[in-house]
Amino acid sequence: MQSVVIHIANEESISCEVEELPSPADQSIRVFNPRRRDGLDLHYVLEDVTSLIVPLHRITFIQIMPSAATEDVIGFVRE
Protein backbone atom coordinates (compact mmCIF):
# COMPACT_ATOMS: atom_id res chain seq x y z
CA MET A 1 0.00 0.00 0.00
CA GLN A 2 1.17 3.49 -0.87
CA SER A 3 0.09 6.52 1.19
CA VAL A 4 -1.18 9.43 -0.90
CA VAL A 5 -2.92 12.76 -0.53
CA ILE A 6 -5.65 13.27 -3.13
CA HIS A 7 -6.80 16.77 -4.03
CA ILE A 8 -10.42 16.61 -5.22
CA ALA A 9 -11.94 19.56 -7.09
CA ASN A 10 -14.07 21.79 -4.80
CA GLU A 11 -13.40 19.60 -1.73
CA GLU A 12 -10.66 19.51 0.86
CA SER A 13 -7.82 17.09 0.22
CA ILE A 14 -7.95 13.59 1.69
CA SER A 15 -5.27 11.23 2.98
CA CYS A 16 -5.62 7.58 2.04
CA GLU A 17 -3.80 4.50 0.80
CA VAL A 18 -3.83 2.95 -2.67
CA GLU A 19 -2.71 -0.48 -3.87
CA GLU A 20 -1.29 1.00 -7.06
CA LEU A 21 -1.17 4.40 -8.67
CA PRO A 22 -3.53 5.03 -11.59
CA SER A 23 -2.29 4.59 -15.14
CA PRO A 24 -3.14 7.06 -17.93
CA ALA A 25 -5.85 4.68 -19.20
CA ASP A 26 -7.72 4.46 -15.86
CA GLN A 27 -11.07 6.17 -15.29
CA SER A 28 -11.10 5.92 -11.50
CA ILE A 29 -8.93 5.12 -8.50
CA ARG A 30 -9.79 2.92 -5.52
CA VAL A 31 -8.61 4.33 -2.20
CA PHE A 32 -8.53 2.74 1.25
CA ASN A 33 -8.97 4.33 4.71
CA PRO A 34 -10.09 7.76 3.44
CA ARG A 35 -9.76 10.54 6.00
CA ARG A 36 -9.08 14.25 6.23
CA ARG A 37 -5.44 15.28 6.35
CA ASP A 38 -5.76 15.90 10.10
CA GLY A 39 -7.01 12.32 10.60
CA LEU A 40 -10.70 13.10 11.19
CA ASP A 41 -13.56 11.42 9.34
CA LEU A 42 -14.83 12.83 6.05
CA HIS A 43 -18.27 14.45 6.41
CA TYR A 44 -19.59 12.90 3.17
CA VAL A 45 -18.53 9.29 3.96
CA LEU A 46 -20.39 6.96 6.33
CA GLU A 47 -18.57 5.69 9.44
CA ASP A 48 -18.19 2.05 8.34
CA VAL A 49 -16.79 2.81 4.87
CA THR A 50 -13.19 1.62 4.42
CA SER A 51 -12.72 2.24 0.69
CA LEU A 52 -13.90 4.61 -2.02
CA ILE A 53 -13.81 4.68 -5.80
CA VAL A 54 -13.04 8.21 -6.95
CA PRO A 55 -13.39 9.20 -10.63
CA LEU A 56 -10.15 10.65 -11.96
CA HIS A 57 -11.91 13.59 -13.65
CA ARG A 58 -12.68 14.94 -10.14
CA ILE A 59 -9.05 14.74 -9.00
CA THR A 60 -6.82 17.78 -9.47
CA PHE A 61 -3.59 16.02 -8.50
CA ILE A 62 -2.22 13.24 -6.27
CA GLN A 63 0.69 13.67 -3.85
CA ILE A 64 2.69 10.49 -3.18
CA MET A 65 3.92 10.40 0.39
CA PRO A 66 7.34 8.89 1.18
CA SER A 67 7.24 5.40 2.62
CA ALA A 68 8.81 4.50 5.98
CA ALA A 69 11.61 2.62 4.17
CA THR A 70 12.50 5.74 2.18
CA GLU A 71 12.62 7.92 5.29
CA ASP A 72 15.22 5.63 6.91
CA VAL A 73 17.71 6.14 4.07
CA ILE A 74 20.51 8.49 5.03
CA GLY A 75 21.58 10.79 2.24
CA PHE A 76 25.03 12.17 1.49
CA VAL A 77 26.31 14.23 4.41
CA ARG A 78 29.48 16.23 4.21
CA GLU A 79 31.37 16.47 7.49
Buried (B, 14 or more C-beta within 10 A) or exposed (E): EEBBBBBEEEEEBBBBBBEEEBEEEEEBBBBEBBEEEEEEEBEEEEEEEEEBEBEEEBBEEBEEEEEEEEEEEEEEEEE
